[in-house]
Amino acid sequence: MRQQIVISGVGGQGVIFVTRLLAEAAIVNGFSVFTSETHGMAQRGGTVLSHLKVGSFASPLIRPYKADGLLALKAESLAQHGSYLESDAWAVVNSTNHVKPKFDWSVFTVDADKLAMKIKNPKSVNLVLLGYAMAVISVSSENKLFCSIDDVKNVLENRLADKKEMLGASIEAIETGYYHRNSKLET
Amino acid sequence: MGKRKLMLGNEAIARGLMENCCVMATSYPGTPASEILSSFVAMQKEGSDSRHAQWAVNEKVAFEIAYAGSMTGLRSAVSMKQVGLNVASDPLMSAAYLGVKGGFLVVSADDPGPHSSQTEQDSRLMAMMAKIPVLDPDSPMQAKEMVAMAFELSEIFEIPVMIRPTTRVCHARQDIMLGDIQPNEREADFQKDPARWAATPKFRFHLHQELEKKLKALSFYQKTAPIRLNVETTAQKAVVASGVAAAHTQEIMKDLNIWDAIPLYQVLQPYPLHKEFIKHLMDTYDEILVIEETTGVIEMQLADRHSVKGKLTNSVPMVGELLPEIIQKIVSEFAGVHTEKIDLTSEPGIRPTLCAGCPHRASFFAIKKAAPKGIYTSDIGCYTLGLNLGAVDTVLCMGAAVSQAAGFYHAYKNEKKRPDIVATIGDSTFFHAGVPALIDAVVQKVRFVLVILDNRTTAMTGNQPTPASGLGAGGESLDSVDIKTLVEGCGVKFCKEGDPYNQDEFIPLIKEAVKYSREHGPAVVISRHPCLIDRLWKDRSEQPRIQVEVDDNCDGCTFCIDHFECPALVFNKEEENVSIDPILCSGCGVCVHVCPKKSIKEII
């Protein structure tokens, strides 16, 4: 099992948090894991990018055309970071309208900002998008994700064991995204 | 059997310090090194034994505190970013001569790219200049292992040892096998030896001779010798790499199917490079490719260079991070194998900006109102982003806002028209290197305004405390130094405080300071408002939230966007007007003062 995923957005959206959740879920499932993150000045609202490599790797960075998938917290991310994707990759994009893919990518869009506002948790866009991604990738992609939504929920429960309120809100956000998939599948 | 845990490279280094009995750890925050000390503090809280961990006022002070710990026989470490090592270079050069007792590590994190630094300088060159060994980890896991190796080296050879991680090690996460944390069994025991610890130049000559002997022995020390990563084959070519570039190269060579054809050596200790390794390379291979970041430190030690390809032959770029796609191109050309052309063209990203509601933005707006044609010197911190607002003209290095302001004043002194000069510096940076420059400006009667942006924290690097916070690295209560008292102690006659959120009073205050400075000399304004993302402050926040809206009179002139650039002010292209993003708006209410048409209004 080897999977390489790019996660992107702007500083403050929780790109690093999502990367960490997935990395910890990988460890729970017995895989080796590498991530690479953006810290420092770019975190002040600038473009931030995480690389996640699950399985046996030596380097923390993903090369162009090698990523299996992209989680984009901003609609512009697909254009900015699409060149990391291999030709049949998946991309899950937070966007108000459908984004046209450049190659044979399976692109799924969802208005995660709106969903996050709906549950009165505007800072949970990252988790809403993650939940949505976990639903759509395992349904329509041949390469299932290395972890399930339950793995991610378990990681959250461990991390936020003594912050019950935050845990409840986080689970709600993930599930909001996960159960939103209904009939919206677009490729 | 240990437990596997996901760890940031910096956490792994801190864990290595904990597992190897480091009992004194000091630092000054700087990306990408900041999390080393904060992780050490967090781990120490979980443990039972008492260790000293602290943020120091600057890297030189941090170095000297930890070094004295080593002189008593205890294991100690100082961590910083690469430009911080410049500040600490004075004690570094001298400590190399004197040597150590307890193991002493200097962790200097480099930033090829650069991602969050003024320079791409290579700390390994500083190690070479100081004549101390340096280890170059390729991953968080290896960084942790190298802490143990470095303490061992340091104590065997009685020498400071540098560990040089780069951004891709510091800010990578990896599953790490935890070892046991050993309790410290040593006691502080300083053995007086003035000929060594207070050596005069005569003794320094002998110490230099000793140092050269140590270096020679280090270049034959087997445990840190380069390792061959793939199996033995006969080949005419070989690749030599170190640090994260070795990790990239390993993956790339496997993908290119040349893993069994070309030997790959990883250098663990780039300086001093092992003598036998140099001889082996020269005797065995016709062509040698060297891949390292950022300067050709290994390459330069390969004395007979006719068979060597690297930075000096323009085979490897001199500038910028060695991203894996760049290494792929270099290695495939060297191996003579075909690889797909990689063209990572991407649309430009979003530039960083001050947070919505950041008090710095309010200060900059007032400064531009009060001295519209001024020269604005500034410094290192979040407020460097004031350049987006046209309120920052210069950024050189820590503390230079004050000394450059003085330099501009002296340069224009004899001109008929002298510009107003307004310097901005953060509270932490003022303590770090601004104070001596301010003393100099007082003595020289420099006519300028210094605005100290006091947000009560070291914001850019993750909200570490400042000397004014009265808090230690672990949140413990300490003594504090008051900025106003300090400024007045430097001899400044005009020193006033204000809250930049309160623009009605703050703009006149800056104007008053500008007027004073034109006739008398230095005027200091302390702009006080806490950082919005500082958790310590958030908990006791009672800042009223001012709800604002844009009324129909907005004609989309974009003055507020261009001169205030708050992320919560959104320009709507189709409607040609501005609106407020309710998610991003912090409710500071400062933008009410910004709109020239008074279209931004408080909702009452």
Interface residues (C-beta under 8 A of the other chain):
Chain A: V10 G11 G12 T19 R20 A23 E24 I27 S32 V33 F34 T35 S36 E37 T38 H39 G40 M41 A42 Q43 R44 G45 G46 T47 F57 A58 S59 P60 L61 I62 R63 P64 Y65 K74 E76 A79 Q80 H81 G82 S83 D113 M117 P122
Chain B: R4 K5 L6 L8 T31 P32 S34 H115 S116 D138 S139 R168 V169 H171 A172 R173 Q174 D175 V244 A247 H248 Q250 E251 I252 L323 P324 E325 Q328 E340 I342 D343 L344 T345 S346 E347 P348 G349 I350 R351 P352 T353 L354 C355 C382 T384 L385 M460 T461 P567 I583
